Amino acid sequence: MGSIKKELGSQLHALSIASTIALAVVFSTFAGVITGYYLDTWLFKGRTYPWFTIICLIFGIAGGIKNFLILSKRFSKEAERKGKLG
């Protein structure tokens, strides 16, 4: 019975890692779009729309990729260390 609980805990841990990485990428991109949109409307009253939105979208995607790489590396090191200990 203990192995089933251990396996379920392992699967839930993997799901939480995957959702953490996915949310970091999505929220970085979303933050870039929202920032660009508000810069367009606040600084230039929408006259330059969508230039700041596009530029900040690109920065948001780049930030999302960076977050993906950092979190993937961190969680793979954690799994490797856990594998050596366990």
Buried (B, 14 or more C-beta within 10 A) or exposed (E): EEEEEEEEEEEEBEEEBEEEBEEBBEBBBEBBBBBBBEBBBEEEEEEEBBEBBBBBBEBBBEBBEEBBEEBEEEBEEEEEEEEEEE
